[in-house]
Amino acid sequence: MNLVRLLNASGEKPLRRLMRYAAVSALGTTVILAVVTYAAKIIHDAKEAFVDLRLAMIFVASTLIYATAESTMIARLAADLEQAVNRIRMALIHRLRHADLWKLEHFGRSRLFESITQNSKAISANSQYIAQAVRSVILILMILVYIATISMVAFLLLSGMITAASLFYYRLGKTLEQTCSAKGDHEARLFDYVSDLFDGFKEQRLCSVRSQAIGQGFAAQSLETAKACSSVHQHTWQQFVFGETTFNVMLGVVLFIVPLYAPTVSSNLVKISAGILFLGSPIFGLMQSLAVLRATEAAAGRMLVLEEELAALEEKGSAGPLEPLSANFSDIRMQGLEFTFPAPPGEPPFTIGPMDVCIRRGETVFISGGNGAGKSTFIKLLTGLYQPGRGKLSMDGLPITPARLAGFRGLIAPVFSDFHLFSRLYGLTDDDLAEADRLMAWMEMADVSDIRDQTFTRTDLSTGQRKRLALVAALLENKPILILDEWAADQDARFRKKFYREILPALSEKGLTIIAVTHDDRYYDAADRRFHLDEGKLTEVAHHRKKKGSKETGNSVIEPGRNDETF
């Protein structure tokens, strides 16, 4: 069972502890049954209104033992399960943190969110049912043993009935499981219609035919979903009714069949009937537990499988010893670097490269190119987020091996085109935030947002403003390499000019190495060098950087003495 694997992953054998507490709890209940039936017999035979104090004390002690064992069992199992869930949740996060970006991009996020949130929640919420199931099984066995001491015929008949009923109940459960799976599929398809309606709201409003088709499709799928839900309810109640019917039949067997084959048992029918009545609680508890544990078992299975799958996504060498690199580097080189995107059969793959590039420390380098030319892939290769199929990436002649990869990335502060703005500035200290107020004012964001307790006070802003906050966060990291992917694309004309004519030159004067992807041809002269990508082929374009203090014109200003290199 997946839940057993999950619990035993710690090596502490929590199931053994669960079995011990469950056995003590079941024993306490069985002793209560024996004491109650024995005391009732004494009261009946002696015609007395009170049983001796010894039996009363045994009853009280058994009740305390049951209550203590039951409470401790639930508490310990809940703690063990939470630790198990936390352990695998942390393992998933660890795998995710060290995953290869290319593999992760093609893995999909929905299953990750489901396992880290929904599946772990399902296991945590239903932990008590595992204890209830184990305790119910042990209690059923103990009560059957108690009945065996009274009548072997009753024991054999009841054992046979419970075994046969369990097999049939299991078959009903498999049918219910299939029905629940079909219901989930119908609900997923229904969600697709809702998603299409919201995501394509403008399009469906502009096309009445499409709008009507979506409505009809939703109506049909909603009806199928309703039928699937109805089938689930029907099968669930079939199980419940079957359980109650089995329980009633057991009483009938004891009352009407057992006396025919064991006439001497008539005097003990009250004890056997009481035993069967005590069986009702664990039988119904077991049925309830199994119904819930099916979903919990499946959730545990999905988490365990996901951990194995994420292990295959791990980036080579990311979990091994790391080798730091100096921030005082001289150059970064791509030598014959090439990356190929897989293509469907019969279609040519898209390849970027081979690329031979040398970026010197302190340079401002622009990357230009049309949509789909490979600019974002170039950035991912340069930052080591994509592993090349051929060639190598190096710094000062040292190849960026898996051991050096984390150290190399640690020198880079990026703002990607599909950036994520962290509301909290993770990893930054109060000393790192010393320049925060100045940077916020420089980016003209001081009146819009603020940084308090290492957190941006407001992030629900326009894309251009969010990019400014992301640049503030990147600069606060105080790293020597700054990567900007289409950063200025969402800025207004005035701030765009400020970015190219004031911000970039100031950052360059501080010694930052800046690699920026841009389409702003009017400001190409703000760079020391520019490379152009066209269908995956990278070439350096000869141009001249604008002199500091030169007037803004529509053309570049030639800077004397500038030599351009082509790689």
C-alpha positions in Angstrom: 0.0 0.0 0.0 1.1 3.5 -0.8 0.2 4.8 2.6 2.3 2.1 4.2 5.3 3.0 2.0 4.8 6.7 2.9 4.7 6.0 6.6 7.6 3.6 6.6 9.9 5.9 4.6 11.2 7.4 7.8 12.5 4.0 9.0 10.9 4.5 12.4 8.2 1.8 11.8 5.2 3.9 12.9 2.9 1.1 11.8 4.2 -1.1 14.5 3.4 1.6 17.0 -0.1 2.0 15.4 -0.7 -1.8 15.7 0.2 -1.8 19.4 -2.1 1.1 20.3 -4.9 -0.3 18.1 -4.6 -3.7 19.8 -4.7 -2.1 23.3 -7.8 -0.1 22.2 -9.5 -3.1 20.7 -8.7 -5.2 23.8 -10.2 -2.5 26.1 -13.4 -2.6 24.0 -13.6 -6.4 24.1 -13.1 -6.5 27.9 -15.9 -3.9 28.2 -18.1 -6.3 26.1 -17.2 -9.3 28.3 -17.7 -7.4 31.5 -21.1 -5.9 30.5 -22.5 -9.3 29.3 -21.1 -11.1 32.4 -22.5 -8.4 34.8 -25.9 -8.6 33.1 -26.0 -12.3 33.5 -25.1 -12.0 37.2 -27.8 -9.4 37.8 -30.3 -11.6 36.0 -29.4 -14.8 37.8 -29.0 -13.3 41.3 -31.9 -10.9 40.9 -29.7 -8.2 42.4 -29.6 -4.6 41.4 -25.9 -4.1 41.8 -22.8 -6.1 40.7 -19.8 -6.4 43.0 -17.2 -3.6 43.0 -14.6 -5.7 41.4 -16.5 -5.9 38.1 -17.3 -2.2 38.2 -13.6 -1.4 38.7 -12.6 -3.7 35.7 -15.2 -1.9 33.6 -13.9 1.6 34.6 -10.3 0.5 34.0 -11.1 -1.0 30.6 -12.9 2.2 29.6 -9.9 4.3 30.6 -7.5 2.0 28.8 -9.7 2.2 25.6 -10.0 6.0 25.8 -6.3 6.5 26.4 -5.1 4.1 23.8 -7.6 5.4 21.2 -6.6 9.1 21.8 -2.9 8.3 21.8 -3.2 6.2 18.7 -5.0 9.0 16.7 -2.5 11.6 18.0 0.6 9.6 17.2 -0.6 8.5 13.8 -1.6 12.1 12.9 1.9 13.2 13.9 3.6 10.4 12.0 1.5 11.1 8.9 2.2 14.8 9.0 6.0 14.1 9.3 5.7 11.7 6.4 3.8 14.2 4.3 6.3 16.9 5.3 9.2 14.6 4.4 7.9 13.8 0.9 6.7 17.4 0.4 10.2 18.7 1.2 11.7 16.0 -1.1 9.4 17.2 -4.0 10.5 20.8 -3.4 14.2 19.7 -3.3 13.8 17.8 -6.5 12.0 20.8 -8.0 14.7 23.3 -6.9 17.3 21.2 -8.6 15.4 20.3 -11.7 16.7 20.9 -15.2 14.8 23.8 -16.7 14.3 22.3 -20.1 12.9 19.1 -18.6 10.7 20.9 -16.1 9.2 23.1 -18.8 8.0 20.0 -20.6 6.8 18.3 -17.4 3.8 20.5 -16.6 2.9 22.4 -13.4 -0.6 21.1 -12.6 0.6 17.8 -11.2 3.2 19.6 -9.1 0.7 21.9 -7.5 -1.7 19.0 -7.0 0.8 16.9 -5.2 2.3 19.6 -3.1 -1.1 21.1 -2.1 -4.1 18.9 -2.8 -2.7 15.4 -2.3 -0.8 16.3 0.9 -4.0 18.0 2.2 -6.1 14.9 1.4 -3.6 12.7 3.4 -3.4 15.0 6.3 -7.2 15.5 6.6 -7.9 11.7 6.6 -5.2 10.4 8.9 -7.7 9.3 11.6 -9.4 6.9 9.1 -6.2 4.9 8.9 -6.2 4.4 12.6 -9.9 3.6 12.6 -9.4 1.0 9.9 -6.6 -0.8 11.7 -8.4 -0.6 15.1 -11.7 -1.9 13.5 -10.0 -4.9 11.9 -8.3 -5.9 15.2 -11.5 -5.3 17.2 -13.6 -7.4 14.8 -11.0 -10.3 15.2 -11.1 -9.9 19.0 -14.9 -9.9 19.2 -15.0 -13.0 17.0 -12.5 -14.7 19.3 -14.8 -13.7 22.2 -17.8 -15.2 20.4 -15.7 -18.4 19.7 -15.3 -18.9 23.4 -19.1 -19.0 23.7 -20.0 -20.9 20.5 -17.7 -22.3 17.9 -20.7 -22.8 15.5 -21.6 -19.1 15.8 -17.9 -18.1 15.3 -17.6 -20.2 12.1 -20.8 -18.9 10.6 -20.1 -15.3 11.4 -16.4 -15.6 10.2 -17.6 -17.1 6.9 -20.2 -14.4 6.4 -17.8 -11.6 7.2 -15.2 -13.1 4.8 -17.7 -13.5 2.0 -19.1 -10.0 2.6 -15.6 -8.5 2.6 -14.8 -10.0 -0.8 -18.1 -8.7 -2.2 -17.6 -5.3 -0.6 -14.2 -5.1 -2.2 -15.7 -5.7 -5.6 -18.2 -3.0 -5.0 -15.3 -0.8 -4.0 -13.5 -1.4 -7.2 -16.6 -0.6 -9.2 -17.0 2.6 -7.1 -13.4 3.5 -7.8 -13.9 3.2 -11.5 -17.0 5.3 -11.3 -15.2 8.0 -9.3 -12.4 8.0 -12.0 -15.0 8.5 -14.7 -16.6 11.3 -12.7 -13.2 13.0 -12.4 -12.8 12.8 -16.2 -16.2 14.3 -16.8 -15.5 17.1 -14.3 -12.1 17.8 -16.0 -13.9 18.2 -19.4 -16.5 20.4 -17.8 -13.7 22.6 -16.4 -12.2 22.9 -20.0 -15.5 24.5 -21.2 -15.4 26.9 -18.3 -11.7 27.7 -19.0 -12.5 28.3 -22.7 -15.3 30.6 -21.7 -13.2 32.8 -19.4 -9.9 32.7 -21.4 -11.7 33.3 -24.7 -14.4 35.6 -23.4 -13.8 38.3 -26.0 -13.6 35.9 -28.9 -16.9 34.2 -28.0 -18.6 37.5 -27.5 -17.6 38.5 -31.1 -18.8 35.2 -32.6 -22.3 34.1 -31.8 -21.8 30.7 -33.5 -18.8 30.0 -31.3 -20.7 31.3 -28.2 -23.7 29.0 -28.9 -21.4 26.0 -29.5 -19.7 26.6 -26.2 -23.0 26.8 -24.5 -24.3 23.6 -26.1 -21.1 21.7 -25.4 -21.2 22.9 -21.8 -24.8 21.8 -21.4 -24.1 18.3 -22.8 -21.0 17.8 -20.7 -22.8 19.1 -17.6 -25.5 16.5 -18.1 -22.9 13.8 -18.5 -21.1 15.0 -15.3 -24.4 15.0 -13.4 -25.1 11.4 -14.5 -21.5 10.4 -13.4 -22.0 12.1 -10.0 -25.4 10.3 -9.6 -23.7 7.0 -10.4 -21.1 7.7 -7.7 -23.8 8.4 -5.1 -25.7 5.3 -6.2 -22.7 3.0 -5.8 -21.7 4.6 -2.5 -25.2 4.0 -1.0 -25.1 0.4 -2.4 -22.0 -0.2 -0.3 -23.7 1.3 2.8 -26.9 -0.7 2.3 -24.9 -3.8 1.7 -23.0 -3.3 5.0 -26.2 -2.7 7.0 -27.9 -5.7 5.4 -24.9 -8.0 6.2 -25.1 -6.8 9.8 -28.8 -7.6 10.1 -28.3 -11.0 8.5 -25.6 -11.8 11.1 -28.1 -11.2 13.8 -30.7 -13.3 12.0 -28.2 -16.2 11.7 -27.5 -16.1 15.4 -31.1 -16.0 16.4 -32.6 -18.4 13.9 -29.9 -20.7 12.5 -27.3 -21.2 15.3 -29.9 -22.7 17.8 -30.9 -25.3 15.2 -27.3 -26.8 15.1 -26.2 -26.0 18.6 -29.3 -26.2 20.9 -27.1 -25.7 24.0 -26.2 -22.2 22.8 -29.7 -20.9 23.5 -28.7 -19.8 27.0 -25.9 -17.7 25.5 -27.8 -16.0 22.8 -27.8 -12.7 24.7 -24.0 -12.8 24.9 -23.6 -13.6 21.2 -26.2 -11.0 20.2 -24.3 -8.4 22.3 -21.1 -9.4 20.6 -22.7 -8.9 17.2 -24.1 -5.5 18.3 -20.5 -4.6 19.4 -19.4 -5.7 15.9 -21.6 -3.1 14.4 -19.3 -0.2 15.3 -16.0 -1.6 13.9 -17.8 -2.9 10.8 -19.4 0.4 9.9 -16.2 2.2 10.9 -14.2 0.0 8.6 -16.6 0.6 5.7 -16.4 4.3 6.3 -12.6 4.2 6.5 -12.1 2.2 3.4 -14.4 4.6 1.4 -12.2 7.5 2.4 -8.9 5.7 2.3 -9.3 4.9 -1.4 -8.8 8.6 -2.2 -6.1 8.9 0.4 -4.3 5.9 -0.9 -4.4 7.3 -4.5 -3.1 10.7 -3.2 -0.2 9.0 -1.5 0.6 7.0 -4.7 0.6 10.2 -6.8 3.0 11.8 -4.4 5.4 8.8 -4.4 5.3 8.5 -8.2 5.9 12.2 -8.6 9.0 12.1 -6.5 10.4 9.3 -8.7 9.6 11.3 -11.8 11.1 14.5 -10.5 14.3 12.5 -9.6 14.7 12.0 -13.4 14.4 15.7 -13.9 17.3 16.6 -11.6 20.1 18.6 -13.3 23.3 16.8 -13.5 25.7 17.7 -10.6 23.3 20.1 -9.0 23.2 18.2 -5.7 27.0 17.6 -5.5 29.8 19.7 -4.1 29.9 23.2 -5.6 32.9 25.2 -6.8 32.6 29.0 -6.4 33.7 31.4 -9.1 35.3 34.9 -8.6 33.2 38.0 -9.3 36.4 39.6 -10.7 36.2 37.7 -14.0 37.6 38.9 -17.3 35.3 37.4 -19.8 32.5 34.9 -20.5 32.8 32.8 -23.7 30.5 30.6 -25.7 32.6 28.3 -27.9 30.7 26.4 -30.6 27.6 26.5 -28.4 24.5 24.9 -30.0 21.1 23.9 -28.8 18.4 22.0 -30.8 14.7 21.9 -30.0 13.2 18.4 -30.7 10.7 18.4 -33.5 7.8 16.0 -34.4 8.6 13.3 -36.9 8.8 14.6 -40.4 9.5 18.2 -39.3 12.9 19.9 -39.3 14.2 20.8 -35.8 15.0 24.4 -34.8 18.6 24.9 -33.9 20.3 27.9 -32.4 24.0 28.2 -33.0 26.7 27.2 -33.2 27.7 30.4 -31.4 31.2 31.8 -30.7 30.9 34.8 -28.4 33.2 36.6 -26.0 31.6 39.0 -23.5 34.1 41.0 -21.6 33.6 42.2 -18.0 32.0 45.7 -17.8 30.6 45.6 -21.4 27.0 46.5 -22.3 25.9 44.0 -24.9 22.6 44.2 -26.8 20.9 41.1 -28.4 18.4 41.9 -31.1 16.3 39.7 -33.4 12.8 39.0 -34.5 10.2 36.9 -32.8 11.2 33.3 -32.6 14.8 34.0 -33.6 16.1 32.4 -30.4 16.8 35.4 -28.2 15.3 33.9 -25.0 17.1 30.6 -25.7 20.3 32.5 -26.1 19.8 34.0 -22.6 19.0 30.6 -21.1 22.2 29.1 -22.6 24.3 32.1 -21.5 23.0 31.7 -17.9 23.4 28.0 -17.9 19.7 27.3 -17.5 19.7 25.3 -20.7 22.4 22.7 -21.3 23.9 22.9 -24.8 23.9 19.9 -27.1 27.3 20.9 -28.4 30.0 23.4 -27.4 30.9 24.8 -24.1 30.4 27.8 -21.9 33.4 29.1 -19.9 34.5 32.0 -17.7 38.2 33.1 -17.8 38.9 29.8 -19.6 37.3 27.6 -17.0 34.6 25.5 -18.4 31.2 25.9 -16.6 31.0 22.3 -15.4 28.1 21.0 -13.3 30.2 21.7 -10.2 30.8 25.3 -11.3 27.3 26.0 -12.6 25.8 27.2 -9.3 28.8 29.5 -8.7 28.5 30.9 -12.2 24.7 31.5 -11.8 25.4 33.2 -8.5 27.1 36.0 -10.4 24.0 36.8 -12.5 21.0 38.9 -11.6 18.3 38.5 -14.3 14.9 40.1 -15.2 13.5 37.7 -17.8 10.8 38.6 -20.3 8.5 36.1 -18.5 9.8 37.3 -15.1 8.2 36.5 -11.8 8.1 39.4 -9.3 8.8 38.0 -5.8 6.8 40.1 -3.3 9.4 39.1 -0.7 13.1 39.8 -1.3 14.4 36.3 -0.5 18.0 36.0 0.5 18.6 39.7 1.0 19.9 41.1 4.3 19.3 44.5 5.8 22.8 45.5 4.5 21.7 44.6 1.0 18.7 46.8 1.3 20.7 49.9 2.2 20.3 51.2 -1.4 16.7 50.3 -1.6 15.2 53.8 -1.1 17.6 55.4 -3.6 16.8 52.7 -6.2 13.1 53.0 -5.7 13.3 56.7 -6.3 15.6 56.3 -9.3 13.0 53.9 -10.8 10.3 56.5 -9.9 8.5 53.9 -7.8 8.9 55.5 -4.3 5.4 56.9 -4.4 3.8 53.7 -5.8 5.4 51.0 -3.6 7.8 50.6 -0.8 10.0 47.9 0.8 9.1 47.0 4.4 10.4 44.0 6.3 12.1 42.9 3.1 8.8 42.9 1.2 7.3 45.1 -1.5 4.3 46.7 0.0 2.5 46.7 -3.4 2.9 44.5 -6.5 -0.5 44.8 -8.2 0.8 47.2 -10.8 1.2 47.5 -14.5 3.7 45.3 -16.2 6.1 48.2 -16.8 6.0 49.1 -13.1 6.4 45.5 -12.0 9.5 45.3 -14.2 10.9 48.3 -12.5 10.4 46.6 -9.1 12.1 43.5 -10.5 15.1 45.6 -11.7 15.3 47.1 -8.2 15.3 43.6 -6.7 18.0 42.5 -9.2 20.2 45.5 -8.5 19.9 44.9 -4.7 21.5 41.5 -5.1 24.7 43.4 -6.0 25.9 40.9 -8.6 28.4 41.7 -11.4 26.3 40.5 -14.3 22.8 41.9 -15.2 20.6 40.1 -17.7 17.6 42.1 -19.0 15.3 40.3 -21.5 13.0 42.8 -23.3 13.0 45.0 -20.1 12.1 48.3 -21.8 9.3 46.8 -23.9 6.6 47.7 -21.4 7.9 51.2 -20.4 6.4 54.4 -21.6 8.5 56.5 -24.0 9.8 58.9 -21.4 11.0 56.2 -19.0 12.4 54.1 -21.9 14.6 57.0 -22.8 15.7 57.4 -19.2 16.5 53.7 -19.1 18.8 53.8 -22.1 20.3 57.3 -21.6 20.6 57.4 -17.8 20.1 54.1 -16.1 22.2 51.8 -18.4 25.2 54.2 -18.6 25.2 54.6 -14.8 25.1 50.9 -14.2 27.9 50.5 -16.8 30.0 53.1 -15.0 29.6 51.0 -11.8 31.3 48.1 -13.6 28.3 45.9 -14.3 28.3 43.6 -17.2 25.0 44.1 -18.9 23.4 41.7 -21.5 20.1 43.1 -22.7 17.6 41.7 -25.3 16.0 44.7 -27.0 14.1 45.7 -30.1 14.6 49.5 -29.6 16.8 50.2 -32.6 16.7 54.0 -31.8 18.9 53.2 -28.7 21.2 50.6 -30.1 24.0 53.1 -29.7 23.7 52.8 -25.9 25.5 49.5 -26.1 29.2 48.7 -26.5 28.4 45.9 -28.9 25.3 44.4 -30.5 24.6 40.9 -31.7 21.7 40.0 -33.9 19.9 36.6 -34.0 18.1 35.5 -37.2 16.6 32.0 -37.3 19.1 30.8 -34.6 22.2 32.3 -36.3 24.1 34.8 -34.2 26.2 37.6 -35.8 27.8 40.7 -34.4 26.6 43.9 -36.0 29.1 46.8 -36.4 27.8 49.9 -34.8 29.1 52.9 -32.7 28.3 53.8 -29.2 26.9 57.2 -28.4 29.4 59.4 -26.6 28.4 60.6 -23.2 27.0 64.0 -23.4 26.2 63.8 -27.1 22.9 65.1 -28.3 20.0 62.8 -29.0 19.4 62.3 -32.7 17.7 59.8 -34.8 21.0 58.3 -35.9 23.9 56.8 -34.0 26.9 59.0 -33.0 30.2 57.6 -34.2 32.7 57.1 -31.5 36.3 57.4 -32.8 38.7 54.6 -32.0 36.1 51.9 -31.6 37.0 48.5 -33.1 34.2 46.0 -33.5 34.8 42.3 -33.5 32.8 39.6 -35.1 32.7 36.1 -33.7 
